[in-house]
Amino acid sequence: MENQNISKVMQILEKHFNFKERTTLNRMRENPNSFKILISCLLSLRTQDKNTEKASAKLFAVADTPETISRLSTKKLEKLIFSSGHYKKKARVLKSVSKDLIKRFDSKVPKTKEELLSIKGIGPKTANIVLAFAYNQQVLPIDTHCHRIPNRLGWIKTKTPEQTEKELEKILPKKHWAGFNGVFVLFGKTICQPISPFCSKCPVKDYCPKIGVKRSR
């Protein structure tokens, strides 16, 4: 697909999805706190956004720094983040990450991808979310929606989110990078769903070849 069409699709979607309706993590960009964004991202893995918001609020009311989280008992931490699901594993990760930040980074969240990925428990998507949302760096956080939909639109042909990130960096105009994650996550949850997407009410259906779509509504 030509870059002109990519920009057109992005412009339509950016108008269609109101920023205020975007995910908890996207809304946190308005008043960024790098540690809270990192922790909320770790809580968001494999759960719905409403659960991320609930667990984050409960946790941050009690502990919102590496020191306060590392001092919490594992049982207390698990109880606070229970609504996020996979709470036992997430509690271990939150404690480990907090201790690593204290020990290696003077309790500050790093501003480079290399340093973020050196912390056990932080993967490429989480690292990019921190860089983009907390530090306003030009990177592309790629989740399942951000990986699936560009392939469905025919922009790219990739098999992993990591490949998608690299290919989108080549073709997506940088003026759209900041809003890409927020727009595509909402688009993927409401209309361009994994199975049987709502093609009949899709605002960019005229630009979509529906690659891989076997059934739609």
N, C-alpha and C positions, 0 to 999 in steps of 0.2 A: 504494500500500500504506500502511495506517495505521502511524503510529509505533509502536503497540503491537506489531504484527507484526515490524517491523524490530528492535525491542529483543529480541523472542523469538528471532529468527534469530541475532542477535549473541550472545546468551547461550548458545545451543546450540553455535555454532561456537567460541566462546571456551573452552568446556569440552572440546570435541572435539580441539582442536589445542593441544598442550603448548607452552608458550613456549620451552622448551629446544630444541625441534626446529625452531624458526624460523630464518630466514635469517641469514647472517653479519652483515649490517647490523643486524638486529633484536637479535641477541645482544650487539652492541657497545654497546647502550643501558645494559647493566648496569654498565659502568665507562667512561662516555663520554669520548672524546677527540675534540674537534670536527674536528681536522685529519685524523685517521685515518678518521673516519666519512666525511668529504668525499671523501678519496682512494679509499677502498674503494667508495663509491658510483659514482664515475667509472669505476672498474675493473669494476664490476658490469654496466655497460651492454652489452647484446647478448651476454651470456654466462651460463653456468649458475653457480649459487651455489657449487658445489664449486671452480670455477675462480677465482671471486672470492676465496674463502678462501685458496686456494693462492698466488695472485699477491700478495695483501695481505701474507701472512706472509713471503714471500720479500723483498718490498720493504721492509717495516718492520724487518726484521732488519738492513738496511743503511742505510736512510734513512727517518725518520719525522717530519721537520719541513720547512717550506718551504725553509729554507736548504740542508739536506742533499740534498733532491730536486733543487733547482735547480742544485746543483754536480755532480750526476752527469752523466756523458757520455750522450748520447742512445743510443748503442749499449749501454751498460751498463744503462740504464733499460729499454730494449726487452727485453733479455735477462731482467731480473728479473720483468717483467710479461707475458712471452710467453704464459703459460698462460691469460691473461684474454681472448685473442683481440683482433683489431684493434689489436695492440700498438703499431704505428708511430703511428697516430693518437692513441691513448691516451697514449703517451709525450709527444707534442707538447702535448697538453692538460694533462697533469700538470705539465710544466715551465712552461707559460704561466700556469696557475692559481697555482702556487707563487710565481712571480716577481711576479705581480699582488698576491698577499697581502703579500709583503715590501714592495713599493713603495707600496701604497695603504692597507694596513690594519695596518702594523706587525707583520706575520707572524701576525696573529690572524684567525681565521675569523669573519666578520661574523655578527651575531645578528638581522639583518632580511632579509626576502625581497628587498626592493628592492636592498640592497647586494650580496647574493649573486648576484642575476640580472645585476648590472652587470659581473660577472666573466665574460669570454668562456670558454665551455665549460661553464658551469653553467646548466642549464635548470630549469623549475618543479619537476619531480619531485625532482631532486637538492637543490634549495634546501629543499624541504619536508622531505626526509629529514634534512638537517642540523638544521633548526629543531626537528623533532620528536624525533629520536634523540639529538642532542648537547645541545640546550638545553631539552628537555622543553616545547616550546611546543605549543599546541593547533592543529595544522594537519593536513591529510590528504595524505600522499604517495600519489599515484595512479600505479600502473604498469598494465600491460595487464590483469592479473587484477582489480585494483581498479576498473578501468573496465568490463571485460566483464561481471563477475558481477552487480553491482547492476542493470545493464540486463537481464540474463537473469532476474533475480528480479522484475523489474517495478517496482523502486523508482524508477527514473528512465528517461528516454529521451534519451540524449545521443550525440553522434558523436565527441567528443574527450575525452581525459583532463582537459583544462582545464575543459570544460563539466561533466564528472562531478564534479570537485572542488567547483565552485560549487554544484551541485545537492545534493550530499551534505551540504555545510555547512548547508543549510536543513533537512534532514530527519533526519540521523543524530544521535541524542542524544550530547552531548559526552562522556558517561561511556564511550562506546565508541571515541572517536577514537584514543586512545593505542594500542589493540590492533588497530585496523582493518587496517592494512597487513600486519602479521605474520600475522594470521588469514587474510585473503583471498589472500595470496600462497601460503600453504601449501594452502589449500582449492583454489585454482586449479591448482596443480601436481599435486595428488594425486587429486582427485575431480572438481571442476568444470572440466575441461579444455576448451580451445577447441573441439576437434572430438570428437564422440562421448564426452561426459562420462559418468561412472559414476553415473547417476541412481539405479540400483538400490540403491546403498549410501550414498547421500547422506543425511546426518543432518538436512537441512532440506528434503527432497523434498516434504513435505506443505505447505510454504509457497512452493513454486516453480512458477510458471506455464510454465517452460521456454521463455521467449521466445527465438526464433531457433534453438532446438535442433531439428535435422532428424533426427538419429540419436543414440541413447544406448545405454549398456550397463547 
